[in-house]
Amino acid sequence: MVESFLNELIVEENIRTKLIILEGIPGSGKTTMARRIHKYLNEHNISNKLYLEGEEYHPVDLLWCAYFNHRDYCKLLSNYNEQADTIKKNSIIEEEYSLVKYKTRDRTIFSDDLGDYLAKNEFCYSDSPIVPIDTFTEVFRKRFERFSSSIKNIDQITIFESTFFQHQIHDIHRNYSDDYELILNHLKILLDEIRSHDPVLFYITQKSVKESLDKTALIRSKSKWSSEESVNFWTWRKEIELQAINDLDMNAYIIDNSDYNWDTVFETIVSVLNC
């Protein structure tokens, strides 16, 4: 019955947004819904591209990227001349800096010594910030700007999972501050770059953070995710994200999925997309 109802919606209406964003704490159902939306749009011949968290060729995320100013980047190419072509192939070169992707979830890209050296210049997951917060924000602003330009004249919907909130807030909290205004300002700057594509954000949530993390820890065999420290952290993260939804000028919808009824969540999302 759900599929029949949604089929009527998709045929009768046109989806106006070019960017669908799914957010929520671990175990909320972001990936499940992202894949389901992707599959459904494909079934209805609607051009779309899905980017999950941590994908190798993600247009916005900077997982496992090393940061260099241009002088140090040139020294890198000189010192590792035998791997220079591979370095260039995996580089994002901007006017004032370069970023080098040195690994993915599934593989390492460089030799151990070069990989270790690049890891010491990690942009997001360093033990301490490698650049000031203004530079951090500007690097991501440029990424969002380039992505926005790349889809400007393409009739295609992009689906982002854990891109707008997840790592942005996580990295700022880890390396800079948990100050809400700092986080909100960063998000506003990024939102301005994608606003022309009428982005819509779906925040999937359950009432109990602990229950959600307990389920996720069991399914993914990561017991530390259900620790008291983890529950406290993700409770804070959820509060920050919900507050940001309230303060950001964008189309955003909070969907309660405490009963883990994926069909109902999916029906709600497609109904919103076709409004």
Backbone as numpy.savetxt, mean C-alpha at the origin, in Angstrom:
# Nx Ny Nz CAx CAy CAz Cx Cy Cz
-27.50 -15.84 -4.94 -28.33 -14.63 -4.94 -27.46 -13.37 -4.94
-26.35 -13.42 -4.19 -25.45 -12.27 -4.14 -24.88 -11.99 -5.52
-24.38 -13.03 -6.22 -23.79 -12.85 -7.54 -24.81 -12.31 -8.53
-26.04 -12.78 -8.44 -27.10 -12.31 -9.34 -27.37 -10.83 -9.12
-27.44 -10.41 -7.87 -27.68 -9.01 -7.52 -26.55 -8.12 -8.05
-25.31 -8.58 -7.86 -24.16 -7.79 -8.29 -24.06 -7.73 -9.80
-24.46 -8.80 -10.46 -24.43 -8.81 -11.92 -25.35 -7.73 -12.49
-26.52 -7.54 -11.88 -27.43 -6.50 -12.32 -26.81 -5.11 -12.12
-26.09 -4.94 -11.00 -25.47 -3.65 -10.72 -24.42 -3.31 -11.75
-23.53 -4.25 -12.02 -22.40 -3.98 -12.88 -22.84 -3.70 -14.32
-23.92 -4.30 -14.73 -24.41 -4.11 -16.10 -25.12 -2.77 -16.24
-25.84 -2.37 -15.21 -26.67 -1.19 -15.31 -25.90 0.11 -15.08
-24.80 0.04 -14.38 -24.10 1.27 -14.00 -22.66 1.27 -14.50
-22.04 2.44 -14.48 -20.62 2.57 -14.81 -19.86 2.93 -13.55
-18.74 2.28 -13.34 -17.90 2.60 -12.19 -17.08 3.84 -12.52
-17.21 4.88 -11.69 -16.59 6.16 -12.00 -15.14 6.25 -11.52
-14.82 5.61 -10.41 -13.48 5.71 -9.88 -12.48 4.96 -10.75
-11.23 5.46 -10.76 -10.15 4.75 -11.43 -9.20 4.13 -10.41
-9.50 4.33 -9.12 -8.60 3.84 -8.08 -9.38 3.34 -6.88
-9.29 2.05 -6.61 -9.92 1.42 -5.45 -8.83 1.08 -4.44
-9.02 1.53 -3.21 -8.02 1.31 -2.15 -8.65 0.50 -1.03
-7.99 -0.58 -0.64 -8.48 -1.41 0.47 -7.49 -1.35 1.63
-8.01 -1.02 2.80 -7.17 -0.91 4.00 -7.84 -1.61 5.18
-7.05 -1.78 6.25 -7.52 -2.45 7.45 -6.36 -3.13 8.14
-6.53 -3.54 9.37 -5.45 -4.20 10.10 -5.27 -5.62 9.57
-4.18 -6.32 9.93 -3.97 -7.68 9.47 -5.16 -8.59 9.81
-5.58 -9.38 8.83 -6.68 -10.30 9.05 -8.05 -9.73 8.80
-8.11 -8.46 8.41 -9.42 -7.82 8.22 -10.10 -8.27 6.94
-9.33 -8.72 5.96 -9.91 -9.19 4.71 -9.54 -8.36 3.49
-8.50 -7.52 3.62 -8.09 -6.65 2.51 -7.72 -7.45 1.26
-6.83 -8.42 1.45 -6.35 -9.19 0.31 -7.47 -10.03 -0.30
-8.28 -10.63 0.55 -9.42 -11.42 0.06 -10.33 -10.60 -0.82
-10.68 -9.40 -0.36 -11.57 -8.55 -1.13 -10.90 -7.98 -2.38
-9.63 -7.64 -2.29 -8.92 -7.11 -3.45 -8.91 -8.14 -4.58
-8.61 -9.37 -4.24 -8.59 -10.43 -5.26 -9.98 -10.70 -5.81
-10.97 -10.62 -4.96 -12.33 -10.89 -5.42 -12.83 -9.79 -6.35
-12.52 -8.54 -6.02 -12.90 -7.43 -6.90 -12.20 -7.56 -8.25
-10.92 -7.88 -8.22 -10.13 -8.08 -9.43 -10.75 -9.17 -10.31
-11.08 -10.28 -9.71 -11.68 -11.39 -10.44 -13.03 -11.00 -11.03
-13.81 -10.30 -10.25 -15.15 -9.92 -10.69 -15.10 -8.93 -11.86
-14.23 -7.95 -11.77 -14.09 -6.99 -12.86 -13.62 -7.67 -14.14
-12.70 -8.62 -13.98 -12.24 -9.38 -15.15 -13.39 -10.14 -15.80
-14.23 -10.74 -14.97 -15.36 -11.51 -15.48 -16.34 -10.64 -16.26
-16.34 -9.33 -15.94 -17.25 -8.41 -16.64 -16.51 -7.53 -17.63
-15.32 -7.99 -18.03 -14.54 -7.32 -19.08 -14.27 -5.85 -18.78
-14.04 -5.55 -17.50 -13.66 -4.20 -17.10 -12.16 -4.22 -16.83
-11.42 -3.47 -17.62 -9.97 -3.45 -17.50 -9.55 -2.98 -16.12
-8.68 -3.76 -15.47 -8.22 -3.39 -14.14 -6.86 -4.01 -13.85
-6.18 -3.44 -12.89 -4.87 -3.93 -12.46 -4.84 -3.99 -10.95
-4.47 -5.14 -10.41 -4.41 -5.34 -8.97 -2.96 -5.31 -8.50
-2.71 -4.53 -7.45 -1.40 -4.49 -6.81 -1.56 -4.85 -5.34
-1.04 -6.02 -4.96 -1.07 -6.43 -3.57 0.17 -5.93 -2.84
0.08 -5.89 -1.55 1.20 -5.45 -0.71 2.45 -6.27 -1.01
3.55 -5.57 -1.26 4.84 -6.25 -1.42 5.14 -6.77 -2.80
4.30 -6.47 -3.79 4.56 -6.95 -5.14 5.83 -6.30 -5.71
6.52 -7.06 -6.53 7.84 -6.63 -7.02 7.77 -5.37 -7.86
6.78 -5.24 -8.71 6.71 -4.10 -9.62 5.57 -3.15 -9.25
5.43 -2.91 -7.97 4.39 -2.01 -7.48 4.73 -0.57 -7.87
3.78 0.19 -8.39 4.08 1.56 -8.85 4.25 2.58 -7.74
3.88 2.24 -6.51 3.92 3.22 -5.42 4.78 2.75 -4.25
4.59 1.51 -3.82 5.32 1.00 -2.66 6.83 1.00 -2.89
7.58 1.14 -1.81 9.05 1.13 -1.90 9.62 0.10 -0.92
9.06 -1.09 -0.94 9.57 -2.14 -0.08 10.95 -2.58 -0.54
11.88 -2.66 0.39 13.24 -3.12 0.13 13.93 -2.30 -0.95
13.93 -0.99 -0.74 14.63 -0.06 -1.63 15.68 0.71 -0.84
16.86 0.86 -1.43 17.93 1.63 -0.82 17.94 3.04 -1.40
18.23 4.01 -0.56 18.20 5.42 -0.97 19.63 5.95 -1.08
19.92 6.70 -2.18 21.23 7.31 -2.37 21.06 8.70 -2.98
21.88 9.66 -2.53 21.99 10.89 -3.29 22.80 10.56 -4.54
22.87 11.49 -5.49 23.47 11.15 -6.78 24.97 10.88 -6.68
25.64 11.57 -5.79 27.08 11.32 -5.63 27.33 9.91 -5.14
26.57 9.49 -4.15 26.75 8.14 -3.60 26.27 7.07 -4.57
25.28 7.41 -5.39 24.80 6.46 -6.40 25.89 6.21 -7.45
26.56 7.26 -7.86 27.66 7.11 -8.82 28.79 6.27 -8.22
29.08 6.49 -6.94 30.11 5.69 -6.25 29.68 4.24 -6.18
28.40 4.00 -5.97 27.88 2.64 -5.92 28.12 1.93 -7.25
27.82 2.59 -8.35 28.02 1.99 -9.67 29.50 1.71 -9.93
30.34 2.61 -9.46 31.78 2.44 -9.66 32.34 1.31 -8.80
31.93 1.25 -7.54 32.46 0.24 -6.62 31.97 -1.17 -6.96
30.79 -1.25 -7.55 30.23 -2.56 -7.92 30.01 -2.60 -9.43
31.07 -2.31 -10.15 31.01 -2.19 -11.60 30.47 -3.44 -12.29
30.81 -4.62 -11.77 30.36 -5.86 -12.41 28.85 -6.06 -12.32
28.23 -5.40 -11.34 26.78 -5.51 -11.17 26.06 -4.20 -11.53
26.80 -3.29 -12.19 26.26 -1.97 -12.48 25.00 -2.04 -13.35
24.99 -2.91 -14.34 23.82 -3.01 -15.21 22.58 -3.46 -14.44
22.79 -4.40 -13.52 21.67 -4.88 -12.70 21.20 -3.79 -11.74
22.15 -3.03 -11.22 21.80 -1.91 -10.34 20.93 -0.91 -11.10
21.35 -0.53 -12.29 20.60 0.44 -13.09 19.21 -0.09 -13.44
19.14 -1.38 -13.76 17.87 -2.00 -14.14 16.87 -1.94 -13.00
17.35 -1.96 -11.76 16.48 -1.97 -10.59 16.48 -0.63 -9.87
16.78 0.44 -10.59 16.86 1.77 -9.99 15.71 2.66 -10.42
15.29 3.51 -9.50 14.38 4.62 -9.78 15.21 5.88 -9.64
15.42 6.59 -10.73 16.31 7.74 -10.71 15.50 9.04 -10.82
15.63 9.87 -9.81 14.98 11.17 -9.79 16.04 12.26 -9.84
15.62 13.51 -9.85 16.57 14.62 -9.99 17.55 14.71 -8.83
17.09 14.43 -7.62 17.94 14.65 -6.45 18.36 13.37 -5.75
17.87 12.23 -6.19 18.19 10.97 -5.51 17.90 9.79 -6.41
18.35 8.63 -5.97 18.06 7.37 -6.65 17.66 6.33 -5.62
16.78 5.43 -6.03 16.34 4.33 -5.18 16.67 3.02 -5.89
17.23 2.07 -5.17 17.62 0.80 -5.76 16.88 -0.33 -5.05
16.08 -1.07 -5.78 15.38 -2.22 -5.21 16.36 -3.37 -5.13
16.56 -3.92 -3.92 17.60 -4.93 -3.75 17.07 -6.33 -3.42
15.76 -6.45 -3.15 15.19 -7.77 -2.92 13.68 -7.70 -3.07
13.05 -8.86 -3.12 11.59 -8.97 -3.14 11.21 -9.99 -2.07
9.94 -10.26 -1.96 9.51 -11.28 -1.00 10.08 -12.65 -1.34
10.31 -12.88 -2.63 10.65 -14.22 -3.09 12.11 -14.42 -3.47
12.84 -13.34 -3.67 14.22 -13.52 -4.14 15.10 -12.34 -3.78
16.41 -12.63 -3.74 17.40 -11.57 -3.62 17.87 -11.22 -5.02
18.22 -9.98 -5.25 18.56 -9.51 -6.58 20.07 -9.44 -6.80
20.81 -9.17 -5.70 22.24 -8.95 -5.84 23.04 -9.97 -5.03
24.34 -9.94 -5.22 25.24 -10.78 -4.44 25.14 -10.40 -2.97
25.57 -11.30 -2.10 25.40 -11.08 -0.66 26.04 -9.79 -0.18
27.26 -9.50 -0.66 27.96 -8.31 -0.15 27.26 -7.03 -0.61
26.84 -7.00 -1.87 26.14 -5.81 -2.35 24.76 -5.71 -1.72
24.08 -6.85 -1.59 22.77 -6.85 -0.95 22.83 -6.32 0.47
23.87 -6.73 1.21 24.04 -6.26 2.59 24.32 -4.76 2.62
25.12 -4.29 1.67 25.43 -2.86 1.62 24.18 -2.04 1.32
23.38 -2.50 0.36 22.16 -1.80 0.00 21.17 -1.78 1.17
21.12 -2.89 1.90 20.20 -2.98 3.04 20.53 -1.92 4.10
21.80 -1.54 4.21 22.20 -0.53 5.18 21.69 0.86 4.79
21.27 0.99 3.52 20.73 2.25 3.05 19.22 2.15 2.80
18.59 1.20 3.49 17.15 0.96 3.36 16.36 2.25 3.62
15.41 2.52 2.73 14.65 3.76 2.80 13.52 3.70 3.83
12.81 2.58 3.88 11.63 2.48 4.76 11.88 1.69 6.04
12.58 0.55 5.93 12.67 -0.38 7.06 14.00 -0.30 7.80
14.59 0.87 7.84 15.85 1.05 8.56 15.60 1.17 10.06
16.66 0.97 10.83 16.54 1.11 12.28 16.43 2.58 12.69
16.91 3.44 11.82 16.79 4.89 12.05 16.58 5.54 10.69
15.95 6.71 10.65 15.63 7.33 9.36 16.88 7.69 8.56
16.84 7.40 7.27 17.98 7.70 6.41 17.86 9.08 5.79
16.63 9.64 5.83 16.39 11.00 5.32 15.46 11.72 6.29
15.42 13.05 6.25 14.46 13.81 7.07 13.03 13.49 6.63
12.07 13.75 7.50 10.67 13.44 7.21 10.18 14.17 5.97
10.61 15.41 5.74 10.16 16.15 4.56 10.62 15.45 3.28
11.82 14.91 3.30 12.33 14.18 2.13 11.57 12.87 1.96
11.31 12.20 3.07 10.53 10.96 3.03 9.19 11.19 2.35
8.49 12.24 2.76 7.20 12.56 2.18 7.33 12.93 0.71
8.36 13.68 0.37 8.55 14.10 -1.02 8.83 12.90 -1.93
9.59 11.93 -1.45 9.87 10.73 -2.25 8.57 10.01 -2.58
7.71 9.84 -1.58 6.44 9.16 -1.83 5.49 10.04 -2.66
5.54 11.34 -2.44 4.71 12.22 -3.26 5.06 12.05 -4.73
6.35 11.99 -5.02 6.79 11.81 -6.40 6.33 10.47 -6.96
6.35 9.43 -6.13 5.87 8.11 -6.57 4.38 8.17 -6.93
3.60 8.81 -6.07 2.16 8.94 -6.33 1.91 9.83 -7.55
2.70 10.86 -7.71 2.55 11.74 -8.86 2.81 10.98 -10.16
3.87 10.21 -10.19 4.21 9.45 -11.40 3.16 8.38 -11.69
2.68 7.73 -10.64 1.61 6.75 -10.84 0.37 7.42 -11.42
-0.01 8.55 -10.84 -1.19 9.27 -11.29 -1.07 9.66 -12.76
0.09 10.12 -13.16 0.31 10.50 -14.56 0.24 9.29 -15.48
0.72 8.14 -14.99 0.78 6.94 -15.82 -0.60 6.38 -16.17
-1.60 6.66 -15.32 -2.94 6.12 -15.58 -3.91 7.18 -16.09
-3.40 8.39 -16.28 -4.26 9.51 -16.64 -5.07 9.25 -17.90
-4.45 8.70 -18.91 -5.12 8.50 -20.20 -5.41 7.04 -20.49
-5.49 6.25 -19.43 -5.77 4.81 -19.57 -7.14 4.51 -18.99
-7.95 3.83 -19.75 -9.28 3.44 -19.29 -9.17 2.14 -18.50
-8.73 2.27 -17.27 -8.46 1.09 -16.44 -8.60 1.44 -14.97
-9.11 0.52 -14.19 -9.24 0.69 -12.75 -8.03 0.05 -12.07
-7.45 0.76 -11.12 -6.35 0.21 -10.33 -6.86 -0.15 -8.94
-6.45 -1.31 -8.45 -6.82 -1.76 -7.10 -5.55 -1.81 -6.26
-5.52 -1.01 -5.20 -4.39 -1.00 -4.27 -4.80 -1.68 -2.96
-3.98 -2.59 -2.49 -4.20 -3.22 -1.19 -3.05 -2.83 -0.26
-3.39 -2.24 0.89 -2.38 -1.85 1.90 -1.35 -0.88 1.34
-1.78 0.10 0.61 -0.85 1.05 -0.01 -0.93 2.44 0.59
-2.13 2.91 0.86 -2.30 4.30 1.28 -2.11 4.50 2.78
-2.59 3.58 3.59 -2.43 3.67 5.05 -1.28 2.81 5.57
-1.33 1.53 5.22 -0.52 0.51 5.88 0.94 0.89 6.07
1.69 1.00 4.98 3.12 1.25 5.12 3.43 2.72 5.35
2.59 3.59 4.87 2.85 5.01 5.12 2.87 5.30 6.62
1.81 4.89 7.31 1.71 5.14 8.75 2.76 4.32 9.51
2.93 3.08 9.09 3.86 2.19 9.78 5.28 2.75 9.74
5.71 3.21 8.56 7.08 3.69 8.41 7.31 5.01 9.12
6.33 5.91 9.07 6.47 7.17 9.78 6.54 6.92 11.29
5.70 6.02 11.79 5.72 5.70 13.21 7.06 5.10 13.62
7.59 4.20 12.81 8.84 3.52 13.15 10.03 4.48 13.14
10.10 5.32 12.11 11.32 6.10 11.90 11.25 7.56 12.33
10.04 8.08 12.49 9.95 9.51 12.76 9.15 9.85 14.01
7.86 9.59 13.98 7.03 10.04 15.10 5.65 9.38 15.02
4.97 9.33 16.16 3.58 8.87 16.16 2.63 10.06 16.23
3.15 11.25 15.94 2.35 12.46 15.96 1.27 12.40 14.88
0.04 12.51 15.26 -1.07 12.35 14.32 -1.05 13.42 13.23
-0.79 14.65 13.57 -0.80 15.73 12.57 0.28 15.52 11.52
1.41 14.98 11.93 2.49 14.67 10.98 2.04 13.59 10.00
1.42 12.55 10.53 0.91 11.46 9.69 -0.17 11.96 8.75
-1.10 12.75 9.29 -2.21 13.25 8.47 -1.70 14.15 7.35
-0.75 15.00 7.64 -0.20 15.89 6.61 0.43 15.09 5.48
1.15 14.04 5.84 1.76 13.15 4.84 0.69 12.54 3.94
-0.37 12.04 4.53 -1.44 11.41 3.77 -2.16 12.42 2.87
-2.35 13.63 3.36 -3.02 14.67 2.56 -2.21 14.99 1.31
-0.91 15.04 1.45 -0.03 15.34 0.32 -0.14 14.24 -0.74
-0.16 13.00 -0.30 -0.28 11.88 -1.24 -1.66 11.87 -1.90
-2.69 12.15 -1.11 -4.05 12.16 -1.65 -4.21 13.21 -2.74
-3.58 14.35 -2.58 -3.67 15.40 -3.59 -3.18 14.93 -4.95
-2.22 14.00 -4.96 -1.66 13.52 -6.22 -2.59 12.56 -6.96
-3.50 11.91 -6.25 -4.38 10.92 -6.88 -5.84 11.36 -6.91
-6.12 12.53 -6.41 -7.50 12.98 -6.27 -8.24 13.04 -7.61
-7.55 13.34 -8.68 -8.19 13.47 -9.98 -8.78 12.16 -10.49
-8.40 11.05 -9.87 -8.90 9.75 -10.30 -10.08 9.26 -9.46
-10.66 10.17 -8.67 -11.82 9.84 -7.84 -11.59 8.59 -7.00
-10.53 8.56 -6.22 -10.24 7.34 -5.44 -11.34 7.06 -4.42
-11.58 5.78 -4.19 -12.52 5.37 -3.15 -11.81 4.37 -2.25
-11.88 4.61 -0.96 -11.20 3.77 0.03 -12.21 2.95 0.81
-11.95 1.65 0.91 -12.77 0.76 1.72 -11.93 0.28 2.90
-12.41 0.59 4.09 -11.71 0.17 5.31 -12.49 -0.98 5.93
-11.92 -2.17 5.87 -12.59 -3.36 6.39 -12.13 -3.59 7.82
-13.08 -3.80 8.71 -12.73 -3.88 10.12 -13.60 -4.88 10.87
-13.08 -5.34 11.98 -13.85 -6.15 12.93 -13.85 -5.41 14.27
-14.87 -5.66 15.07 -14.97 -4.94 16.34 -13.81 -5.24 17.27
-13.35 -6.49 17.30 -12.29 -6.89 18.22 -10.96 -7.02 17.49
-10.03 -6.13 17.83 -8.68 -6.21 17.26 -8.01 -7.51 17.68
-8.16 -7.88 18.94 -7.51 -9.09 19.45 -8.02 -10.34 18.73
-9.32 -10.43 18.53 -9.88 -11.60 17.85 -9.37 -11.68 16.42
-9.30 -10.54 15.75 -8.82 -10.51 14.38 -7.36 -10.96 14.30
-6.53 -10.47 15.22 -5.12 -10.84 15.23 -4.91 -12.29 15.65
-5.73 -12.77 16.57 -5.63 -14.18 16.99 -5.90 -15.11 15.80
-6.91 -14.78 15.01 -7.24 -15.58 13.82 -6.10 -15.53 12.82
-5.57 -14.34 12.60 -4.49 -14.17 11.63 -3.23 -14.90 12.08
-2.91 -14.81 13.36 -1.72 -15.48 13.89 -1.81 -16.99 13.70
-3.01 -17.52 13.88 -3.22 -18.96 13.73 -3.11 -19.38 12.26
-3.77 -18.63 11.39 -3.78 -18.97 9.96 -2.40 -18.83 9.34
-1.66 -17.79 9.73 -0.37 -17.52 9.11 0.81 -18.04 9.93
0.50 -18.74 11.02 1.55 -19.32 11.88 2.53 -18.25 12.37
1.99 -17.11 12.80 2.80 -16.03 13.34 2.28 -15.67 14.72
2.72 -16.43 15.70 2.19 -16.30 17.06 2.41 -14.91 17.65
3.48 -14.24 17.25 3.77 -12.91 17.83 2.70 -11.89 17.47
1.94 -12.14 16.40 0.90 -11.20 16.01 -0.22 -11.12 17.03
-0.35 -12.14 17.87 -1.42 -12.13 18.87 -0.91 -11.74 20.26
0.34 -11.30 20.33 0.91 -10.89 21.61 0.24 -9.60 22.10
0.37 -9.33 23.37 -0.22 -8.12 23.95 0.36 -6.87 23.29
1.67 -6.89 23.03 2.32 -5.75 22.38 1.75 -5.51 20.99
1.54 -6.59 20.25 0.99 -6.46 18.90 -0.44 -5.96 18.94
-1.25 -6.48 19.84 -2.65 -6.06 19.96 -2.70 -4.57 20.30
-1.85 -4.13 21.21 -1.84 -2.72 21.59 -1.45 -1.83 20.41
-0.43 -2.29 19.65 0.03 -1.51 18.51 -1.07 -1.38 17.45
-1.71 -2.50 17.11 -2.71 -2.46 16.04 -4.01 -1.79 16.50
-4.24 -1.78 17.80 -5.37 -1.00 18.31 -5.12 0.48 18.08
-3.88 0.90 18.36 -3.50 2.29 18.10 -3.58 2.60 16.61
-3.05 1.69 15.79 -3.08 1.89 14.34 -4.50 2.04 13.81
-5.39 1.21 14.31 -6.78 1.27 13.87 -7.40 2.61 14.24
-7.12 3.09 15.45 -7.65 4.38 15.89 -7.13 5.51 14.99
-5.84 5.46 14.66 -5.24 6.47 13.80 -5.87 6.45 12.41
-6.05 5.26 11.87 -6.59 5.13 10.53 -8.05 5.58 10.45
-8.83 5.24 11.46 -10.23 5.67 11.48 -10.33 7.18 11.62
-9.44 7.76 12.42 -9.42 9.21 12.55 -9.03 9.88 11.23
-8.06 9.28 10.53 -7.63 9.82 9.24 -8.77 9.78 8.23
-9.54 8.71 8.23 -10.69 8.61 7.34 -11.65 9.76 7.60
-11.82 10.10 8.86 -12.72 11.19 9.23 -12.18 12.55 8.80
-10.84 12.69 8.79 -10.23 13.99 8.53 -9.82 14.21 7.08
-9.73 13.15 6.30 -9.32 13.29 4.91 -10.54 13.56 4.03
-10.37 14.44 3.08 -11.45 14.79 2.16 -11.43 13.81 0.99
-12.01 12.62 1.20 -12.04 11.62 0.15 -13.22 10.69 0.36
-13.60 9.96 -0.68 -14.66 8.97 -0.56 -14.11 7.76 0.18
-14.60 7.54 1.37 -14.12 6.42 2.19 -15.30 5.77 2.90
-15.25 4.45 3.00 -16.33 3.68 3.59 -15.76 2.66 4.57
-16.31 2.68 5.77 -15.91 1.72 6.80 -16.90 0.56 6.78
-16.39 -0.64 6.55 -17.25 -1.82 6.45 -16.93 -2.77 7.59
-17.92 -2.98 8.47 -17.74 -3.89 9.59 -17.93 -5.34 9.12
-16.92 -6.15 9.37 -16.98 -7.55 8.96 -16.72 -8.46 10.15
-17.30 -8.10 11.29 -17.08 -8.87 12.52 -17.58 -10.31 12.41
-18.57 -10.53 11.54 -19.09 -11.89 11.37 -18.41 -12.63 10.23
-17.41 -11.99 9.61 -16.62 -12.60 8.52 -17.52 -13.10 7.39
-18.51 -12.31 7.06 -19.40 -12.63 5.95 -18.87 -11.93 4.69
-18.03 -12.63 3.94 -17.36 -12.03 2.80 -18.33 -11.64 1.69
-19.40 -12.39 1.53 -20.38 -12.05 0.50 -21.03 -10.70 0.77
-21.35 -10.44 2.04 -21.97 -9.17 2.39 -21.01 -8.01 2.17
-19.75 -8.22 2.55 -18.73 -7.18 2.33 -18.58 -6.88 0.85
-18.50 -7.94 0.06 -18.34 -7.78 -1.38 -19.53 -7.07 -2.00
-20.72 -7.44 -1.57 -21.94 -6.80 -2.07 -21.92 -5.31 -1.75
-21.50 -4.97 -0.54 -21.43 -3.56 -0.14 -20.45 -2.79 -1.00
-19.27 -3.36 -1.24 -18.25 -2.68 -2.05 -18.75 -2.42 -3.46
-19.30 -3.43 -4.10 -19.73 -3.25 -5.49 -20.92 -2.30 -5.56
-21.79 -2.32 -4.55 -22.90 -1.38 -4.52 -22.39 0.06 -4.47
-21.37 0.30 -3.66 -20.79 1.65 -3.56 -20.14 2.05 -4.87
-19.41 1.14 -5.47 -18.72 1.46 -6.72 -19.68 1.85 -7.84
-20.90 1.33 -7.77 -21.86 1.60 -8.82 -22.84 2.73 -8.51
-22.61 3.42 -7.40 -23.50 4.54 -7.05 -23.28 5.73 -7.97
